Amino acid sequence: MTTPPLSPRWPARLLDVLRRLNRLVAIAIGAVLLACAALVLADVALRQVGASFGGTDEISGYVMALATSWGMGYALMELGHVRIDLIRGRLREGGRALFDLFALLVLAGTVSLIAVQGWPVLARSLANSSRANTVLETPLAWVQAPWLAGWVWFALVAWATFAAALALVWNRDFAAADAAIGTRGEEDLAQ
């Protein structure tokens, strides 16, 4: 008796929606990074005439933390995460798919752990009304909340991608699974 295949359409639809959403996130993060770069450039120019906004180093650090947490989902969908594929490359497509699923499972679990452990940090900052020990005295929750939301988003994207990839592998659609969660070789990056 053979196992009935799952609906072949929903994994592709889910992956397409995730790609589109993460591209929008990447565009928004890119705009924030450009605004931050303009702020730093303006501050450097002001320093030439003896003035300064002050705190641009702190603000740029916050922006980098936010860009990192929110950009990870985009990197996942674009196969931008680094993976050592020494063994994977020597296997047939079914074996490669299992390695890819295992790698994504470990990634999703790790990111979920980061997101879960990030909540107590934010909760403590909220409870204590914690502020940065800097000139700006930024309320830490203002930065930690969107930072944590980025990690939660990454975890959701990772688990949804895992579910879609698992369905693709279950249906033996190894080419689609490889396109969704495989690795990019040097030849792919050159194109």
C-alpha positions in Angstrom: 0.0 0.0 0.0 1.4 3.4 -1.0 1.1 6.5 1.0 -1.2 9.1 -0.6 0.7 12.2 -1.7 -0.1 15.5 0.0 -1.6 18.3 -2.0 1.2 19.4 -4.3 0.1 23.0 -4.5 0.2 24.4 -1.0 3.9 24.1 -0.4 4.7 26.1 -3.5 2.1 28.7 -2.6 3.4 29.0 0.9 7.0 29.4 -0.2 5.9 32.0 -2.8 4.0 34.0 -0.1 7.0 33.8 2.3 9.4 35.0 -0.5 7.2 37.9 -1.3 6.7 39.0 2.4 10.4 38.7 3.0 11.3 40.8 0.0 9.0 43.5 1.4 10.8 43.2 4.7 14.2 43.4 2.9 13.1 46.5 1.1 11.9 48.1 4.4 15.2 47.2 6.1 17.1 48.5 3.2 15.3 51.8 3.5 16.0 52.0 7.2 19.7 51.2 6.5 19.9 54.0 3.9 18.3 56.5 6.3 20.8 55.5 9.0 23.7 55.9 6.6 22.3 59.4 5.6 22.1 60.3 9.3 25.7 59.2 10.0 26.9 61.0 6.8 25.1 64.2 8.0 26.6 63.8 11.4 30.1 63.4 10.0 29.6 66.5 7.8 28.4 68.5 10.8 31.5 67.5 12.8 33.5 69.4 10.1 31.9 72.6 11.3 32.1 71.8 15.0 28.6 70.5 15.5 27.1 67.0 15.8 23.8 65.2 16.3 25.4 62.9 18.9 24.4 59.3 19.4 24.7 58.2 15.7 27.0 55.4 16.8 24.3 54.1 19.2 21.5 54.5 16.6 23.5 52.7 13.9 24.2 49.8 16.3 20.5 49.5 17.0 19.7 49.6 13.3 22.2 46.9 12.6 20.7 44.6 15.2 17.2 45.2 13.7 18.5 44.6 10.2 20.1 41.4 11.2 17.1 39.9 13.0 14.6 40.9 10.3 16.9 40.1 7.4 17.5 36.5 8.4 14.1 35.3 7.0 15.0 36.9 3.7 18.4 35.2 3.7 16.7 31.9 4.4 14.3 32.3 1.5 17.1 33.3 -0.9 19.3 30.4 0.3 21.8 32.8 1.7 22.7 31.0 4.9 26.1 29.4 4.9 26.2 25.6 5.2 29.0 23.1 4.8 27.9 20.6 2.2 30.8 18.3 2.0 28.8 15.1 2.5 25.5 16.5 1.0 27.1 17.0 -2.4 28.1 13.4 -2.7 24.5 12.0 -2.1 21.7 11.4 -4.4 18.7 13.8 -4.4 16.8 11.9 -1.7 19.8 12.0 0.6 20.5 15.6 -0.1 16.8 16.4 0.7 17.1 14.6 4.0 20.3 16.6 4.9 18.6 19.8 3.9 15.5 19.0 6.0 17.8 18.2 9.0 19.7 21.4 8.5 16.5 23.4 8.4 15.0 21.6 11.4 18.1 22.5 13.4 18.0 26.1 12.2 14.3 26.4 13.1 14.9 24.9 16.5 17.8 27.2 17.2 16.0 30.3 16.1 13.0 29.4 18.1 15.2 29.0 21.2 16.7 32.5 20.5 13.2 33.9 20.2 11.9 32.2 23.4 15.0 33.3 25.3 14.7 36.9 24.0 11.4 37.4 25.7 12.7 37.5 29.3 15.2 40.1 28.2 12.5 42.3 26.8 10.2 41.6 29.8 12.9 42.6 32.2 13.5 45.8 30.3 9.8 46.6 30.4 9.4 45.8 34.1 12.5 47.9 35.1 11.9 50.7 32.5 15.5 50.0 31.5 17.4 52.6 29.5 20.7 52.5 27.7 23.7 53.6 29.6 24.5 56.2 26.9 24.0 59.9 26.1 20.7 59.2 24.4 19.4 57.0 27.3 17.2 55.1 24.9 14.5 53.0 26.5 15.8 49.5 25.8 12.3 48.1 25.1 12.0 50.4 22.1 14.9 48.5 20.5 14.4 45.1 22.0 10.7 44.7 21.0 11.3 45.1 17.2 14.6 43.1 17.5 12.7 40.2 19.2 9.9 40.5 16.6 12.5 40.0 13.9 13.6 36.8 15.6 10.0 35.6 16.0 9.4 36.3 12.3 12.6 34.4 11.4 11.4 31.4 13.5 7.9 31.4 11.9 9.5 31.6 8.4 11.9 28.8 9.2 9.1 26.5 10.5 6.7 27.3 7.6 9.6 26.6 5.2 10.3 23.4 6.9 6.7 22.3 6.7 6.6 23.1 3.0 9.9 21.4 2.3 8.8 18.3 4.2 5.7 18.1 2.1 7.8 18.4 -1.1 10.1 15.7 0.0 7.2 13.5 1.1 5.8 13.9 -2.4 9.2 13.1 -3.8 9.5 16.5 -5.5 13.2 16.7 -4.8 13.9 19.4 -7.4 11.3 21.7 -5.8 12.7 20.9 -2.3 16.2 21.6 -3.4 15.1 25.0 -4.9 13.4 25.8 -1.6 16.0 24.7 1.0 19.0 23.4 -0.9 22.3 25.2 -1.1 23.7 27.5 -3.8 27.0 26.4 -5.2 29.6 28.7 -6.7 28.2 28.1 -10.2 24.7 29.3 -9.0 26.2 32.5 -7.5 28.0 33.4 -10.7 24.7 33.5 -12.6 
